Amino acid sequence: MMLSQFLTSMFSICLGLFSLNGQGFPPNPSVALKYAFLLSSYVGELFIYCIGGDIIVSEGLSVANEVYKSGWWMKTRPKLRKSIVLVILRAQKPIEITVGDMLTLNLECFATVVRTAFSFFTFMQAIQNNKRLETSSIK
């Protein structure tokens, strides 16, 4: 589910940039404003997902530190000490939310998705410019 959301957002950002660029430069202010709101909503949605995943990872890692600082070694019952050691060991493994078992949901993922969207946009723009050059040389 999340993979389709990320792919859709990535292509929406790419197509939004391409449509904005297709209006000519500098674009009409009303068109630019419309696409600016559209693009900021797509980017904002991705950012909210990714910052949430990043916060979950950092908070999960801080659990081990906080349990260790609790003075667990002074507990008298050996069974409790063993349980706390297991909690510390488990908390040292990062909690990760993955997108389609390919990307870990964090800020690096956000940068990757936005960078990929801009790469697709650049590719589409190069194809469009190439077609313009071909049609102008034919005439």
C-alpha positions in Angstrom: 0.0 0.0 0.0 2.7 2.5 1.0 4.8 1.6 -2.1 1.9 2.6 -4.4 1.5 5.8 -2.4 5.1 6.7 -2.8 5.2 5.8 -6.5 2.1 7.9 -7.1 3.5 10.8 -5.2 6.8 10.6 -7.1 5.1 10.6 -10.5 2.7 13.3 -9.4 5.6 15.6 -8.5 7.3 14.8 -11.8 4.1 15.5 -13.8 3.3 18.6 -11.8 6.8 20.0 -12.6 6.5 19.0 -16.2 3.1 20.7 -16.6 4.3 23.8 -14.9 7.3 23.9 -17.2 5.2 23.3 -20.2 3.3 26.6 -19.6 6.4 28.5 -20.7 8.9 30.4 -18.5 8.1 32.5 -16.6 4.7 30.9 -16.1 1.5 32.7 -15.6 1.2 33.7 -11.9 -2.2 32.0 -11.5 -0.9 28.8 -13.1 2.3 28.9 -11.1 0.3 29.4 -7.8 -2.0 26.5 -8.7 1.0 24.1 -9.4 2.9 25.4 -6.4 0.0 24.4 -4.1 -0.3 21.1 -5.8 3.4 20.3 -5.6 3.8 21.5 -2.0 0.9 19.2 -1.0 2.6 16.2 -2.7 5.9 17.0 -1.1 4.4 17.7 2.2 2.5 14.4 2.3 5.7 12.5 1.6 7.6 14.5 4.2 5.0 13.8 6.9 5.3 10.0 6.2 9.1 10.1 6.2 9.6 12.3 9.3 7.2 10.1 11.2 9.3 7.0 10.3 12.5 8.9 11.2 11.0 9.8 14.6 9.9 6.2 15.3 13.5 5.0 14.5 15.1 7.6 16.8 12.7 7.1 19.7 13.0 3.3 19.4 16.8 3.6 19.7 16.5 5.9 22.8 14.5 3.2 24.7 17.7 1.2 25.2 19.6 4.2 26.6 16.7 5.1 28.9 16.3 1.6 30.3 20.1 1.4 30.8 20.0 4.7 32.8 17.3 3.3 35.1 19.8 1.6 37.3 18.7 -1.9 36.4 21.9 -3.5 37.7 20.9 -2.6 41.2 17.6 -4.6 41.1 17.8 -7.5 43.5 15.8 -10.1 41.6 17.8 -11.9 39.0 14.8 -12.7 36.9 14.0 -9.0 36.6 17.6 -8.2 35.7 17.5 -10.8 32.9 14.3 -9.4 31.6 15.7 -5.9 31.5 18.8 -7.1 29.7 16.5 -8.6 27.1 14.6 -5.3 26.7 17.9 -3.5 26.2 19.2 -6.0 23.7 15.9 -5.8 21.7 15.8 -2.0 21.8 19.2 -1.7 20.3 17.9 -3.2 17.1 16.4 -0.3 15.1 12.7 -0.3 14.5 12.1 0.3 10.8 9.0 0.9 8.8 9.6 -0.2 5.2 8.0 0.8 2.0 7.4 -2.3 -0.2 10.4 -4.1 1.5 12.7 -1.8 -0.5 12.9 1.6 1.3 13.1 2.4 5.0 10.7 5.2 5.8 13.0 8.0 6.9 14.4 11.3 5.7 16.8 9.6 3.4 13.9 7.9 1.7 12.2 11.3 1.3 15.3 12.7 -0.4 15.6 9.7 -2.6 11.9 10.0 -3.8 12.2 13.7 -4.4 15.5 13.3 -6.2 14.0 10.5 -8.4 11.0 12.7 -9.2 13.3 15.5 -10.4 15.4 13.0 -12.4 12.2 11.8 -14.2 11.3 15.4 -14.7 14.7 16.2 -16.3 14.4 13.1 -18.5 10.9 14.1 -19.7 12.1 17.6 -20.3 15.1 16.4 -22.3 12.8 14.2 -24.5 10.5 17.2 -25.1 13.3 19.5 -26.0 14.7 16.9 -28.3 11.4 16.5 -30.1 11.2 20.3 -30.4 14.6 20.4 -32.0 13.7 17.6 -34.4 10.4 19.3 -35.5 12.1 22.7 -35.9 14.9 21.2 -38.1 12.4 19.5 -40.3 10.6 22.7 -41.1 
